[in-house]
Amino acid sequence: MAEIRSDGTREMIRHWASISPGPHAPLRSDVSPRAIASLLPRVFIIANDDGVWRFRLAGTEFYLLYGRELTGLSFASVWGGDHELVRRGLDDAASACLPLVVSSDAWSLEGAAAAETVLLPLRSSPEYADVDRFIGLQSFPGQRPWWLASRPFLQAAVESVALVGERERALLSEARGRNVPALRTVDKPIFFQVYENEANG
């Protein structure tokens, strides 16, 4: 299961859990920008476009981090050679209706920054149960390097891709001081747990 390092990740999961009391992923329209206002510059939404996950929108900080406009680009474009690990994680998160956490190193010409990216399943329409959107947040736990947001990222090296399960949800609920609505119960077994990039291990 995912090891959460960023307070921003926890905040995003708390909000997502608070708007998903039913058996399906919450609607895109249920997300409250006001509830996550402090995180919006690093928030993004991706949508499934004929089987390809693409950026539907990206917060203002992403242009500084990546040196280009991401809206319309494939989500795979920011993960380089590790994009297949992330794609498999998205497929399983959509199927299980659970948050996904990607731990990675983001590289610029100045060096690497440890990054944590959380992706939370959404639906675009109440008429459909399938997940066709994810809202995400990219955070940089630990000490931020001096060059962050002034030197664009060139590539990413994924360390792990993991679903956030019930144990982590319970810890977040306890920290918040009240019960967070339970995440969807999955009837079929989940065979995906954690993908680790052997090249980084």
ABEGO torsion letter per residue (X at the ends): XBBBABAAAAAAAAAAAAABABABBBBAAABBAAAAAAAAAABBBBBBBGGBBBBABBBAAAAAAAGBBABGBBAAAAAEAAAAAAAAAAAAAAAAGBBBBBBBBBBBAAEBBBBBBBBBBBBABAABABBABBBBBBBBBEBBBAABGABBBABBBBABBBBBBAAAAAAAAAAAGBBBBBBBBBABBBABABBBBAAAX
